[in-house]
Amino acid sequence: MSVVGKSLQEKVNLLAQYPQTGLSLKQLVYFGQDQKPGRLFRSGLFLRDELPIRLAHRIQDLQKLPPLLGEMKRISAVRAAYARSMEEIIDLKGIELPKCLPKHKRYPKAPKWRASFFHNFVQHNPSLLDTHLDSSRGRYFNIDFSKPCTGEEYEWPESLHKFNIDFSRLLDTIRTRHDNVASELALDIQEYRRKTKKIDHSIQVFLDRFYMSRIGIRMLIGQYISLVSEPPRENRVGIISTRANILRIIEDATESAKFICRLSYCLFEAPPVEINCDPSLHMMYTESHLNHAVFELLKNSLRATVEYYGVDADSYPPVKVLVVKGEEDITIRISDRGGGFSRKESSVVWSYMYTTAHETLSDDYTDTMTAASSLPPMAGFGFGLPIARLYTRYFGGDLKLVSMEGYGTDAYIQLNRLCESAEPLQ
Ligand SMILES: Nc1ncnc2c1ncn2[C@@H]1O[C@H](COP(=O)(O)OP(=O)(O)OP(=O)(O)O)[C@@H](O)[C@H]1O
């Protein structure tokens, strides 16, 4: 079944019928261990099938938004960017598929989706049982990665190598095109809320799905580009660290959070952060994801502490970070004494756009979810908690908050050590 030649809407309708194929951290590492051109080529073919399907799902979601929101300027531009990227991947813009290899079958029918390989390697995230995110749907694999790559011992034809490079360049262009999507969407949602005075549940669900999908697409693209363009490195498979040091990640996030806390409140010193973590503790993970989640939580804790005790306080109680390794999970608890929040608030803190900060997002705001160089403001986005939770859930973990109103808040990040949960997509 070919999608080339169909109209854009036909392509979207067709591809969105196929379920997305969620991968687990373990699978990504397994596929990426071998950086030979043949294996990279097969990964490229997988992406060439999978990415248009994921993009088509998101285009359909964007098309289903209430007209007042869906027709806003930035959201229309985001939809157009998704469509353009989908078409470029389908058409392999300017790229030739090597002729020396048999044509692979594209978009196989439903019964073939359930490859035993997938089920042997994947467990489902128990935190997602009652949510709209799902890691247990039917999958397909038209390329069986469990078998060794055909012709592994061959000398790879130049055209295969060229395809890998060209395809990774195309994906890089697409990744750059989508750099600001998260903040563009947020700006229009914010404007929509200003107009309608509400963000209903269906939009929260849409945002969860959209941002989770975005994390996944960027993960797959980043992983492929890294494997194609960078030499193998110790303890690293693409952008995944096979021995991510938990203490170092927490320390980095602490430094950034304290830095913006000092800047925001013009403090000489931010509240202290005490970290209790085995320095040798490590796990397979994407460091930037964990850094993002810990940073968001520390930022909230530092803000709560400073605002509860006042900017003129002589000293502040420490924010305490405790890390414990269990059989299944590594849990990071971040405890502050910043006064907590009420039970009424606990139902809305996970809502996009919910914030008690006075600053709001401005139009020239850059993409805080991707730009490593520019630090976000202390608060005001109202996206911190929901996005941090998506990052933890992406690889089978979770994020929970327990507040003791009048005292403080405990945040728990649970990281799945087994690394066998599939990306929760819908
Ligand atoms: N540790 C905490 N103590 C007290 N209140 C908290 C804490 N963490 C979060 N909150 C409340 O939840 C709200 C939402 O937090 P969230 O991180 O989603 O957004 P934000 O911090 O306001 O803005 P940003 O998206 O820029 O981080 C905060 O504005 C705050 O009122």
The ligand as an SDF file (V2000), in Angstrom:
LIG
                    3D

 31 33  0  0  0  0  0  0  0  0999 V2000
    6.3140   22.6430   45.7300 N   0  0  0  0  0  0  0  0  0  0  0  0
    5.2230   23.4030   45.6020 C   0  0  0  0  0  0  0  0  0  0  0  0
    4.7270   24.0900   46.6760 N   0  0  0  0  0  0  0  0  0  0  0  0
    3.6210   24.8550   46.5540 C   0  0  0  0  0  0  0  0  0  0  0  0
    2.9180   25.0110   45.4110 N   0  0  0  0  0  0  0  0  0  0  0  0
    3.3420   24.3590   44.3210 C   0  0  0  0  0  0  0  0  0  0  0  0
    4.5180   23.5250   44.3460 C   0  0  0  0  0  0  0  0  0  0  0  0
    4.6860   23.0000   43.1210 N   0  0  0  0  0  0  0  0  0  0  0  0
    3.6910   23.4970   42.3620 C   0  0  0  0  0  0  0  0  0  0  0  0
    2.8900   24.3040   43.0520 N   0  0  0  0  0  0  0  0  0  0  0  0
    1.7050   25.0410   42.5380 C   0  0  0  0  0  0  0  0  0  0  0  0
    1.3250   24.4870   41.2970 O   0  0  0  0  0  0  0  0  0  0  0  0
    1.2890   25.5080   40.2910 C   0  0  0  0  0  0  0  0  0  0  0  0
    1.5990   24.9000   38.9450 C   0  0  0  0  0  0  0  0  0  0  0  0
    2.9730   24.5150   38.8890 O   0  0  0  0  0  0  0  0  0  0  0  0
    3.7060   24.3950   37.4820 P   0  0  0  0  0  0  0  0  0  0  0  0
    5.1000   23.9560   37.7430 O   0  0  0  0  0  0  0  0  0  0  0  0
    2.8740   23.5480   36.5730 O   0  0  0  0  0  0  0  0  0  0  0  0
    3.6630   25.8590   36.8740 O   0  0  0  0  0  0  0  0  0  0  0  0
    4.4540   27.1420   37.3440 P   0  0  0  0  0  0  0  0  0  0  0  0
    5.5810   26.7500   38.2460 O   0  0  0  0  0  0  0  0  0  0  0  0
    3.4520   28.0880   37.9310 O   0  0  0  0  0  0  0  0  0  0  0  0
    4.9900   27.7200   35.9890 O   0  0  0  0  0  0  0  0  0  0  0  0
    6.0720   27.0470   35.0020 P   0  0  0  0  0  0  0  0  0  0  0  0
    5.3060   26.2560   34.0130 O   0  0  0  0  0  0  0  0  0  0  0  0
    6.7480   28.2110   34.3980 O   0  0  0  0  0  0  0  0  0  0  0  0
    6.9720   26.1500   35.8130 O   0  0  0  0  0  0  0  0  0  0  0  0
    2.2800   26.5580   40.7650 C   0  0  0  0  0  0  0  0  0  0  0  0
    2.0030   27.8230   40.2150 O   0  0  0  0  0  0  0  0  0  0  0  0
    2.0460   26.4980   42.2750 C   0  0  0  0  0  0  0  0  0  0  0  0
    0.9180   27.2780   42.6370 O   0  0  0  0  0  0  0  0  0  0  0  0
  1  2  1  0
  2  3  1  0
  2  7  2  0
  3  4  2  0
  4  5  1  0
  5  6  2  0
  6  7  1  0
  6 10  1  0
  7  8  1  0
  8  9  2  0
  9 10  1  0
 10 11  1  0
 11 12  1  0
 11 30  1  0
 12 13  1  0
 13 14  1  0
 13 28  1  0
 14 15  1  0
 15 16  1  0
 16 17  2  0
 16 18  1  0
 16 19  1  0
 19 20  1  0
 20 21  2  0
 20 22  1  0
 20 23  1  0
 23 24  1  0
 24 25  2  0
 24 26  1  0
 24 27  1  0
 28 29  1  0
 28 30  1  0
 30 31  1  0
M  END
$$$$
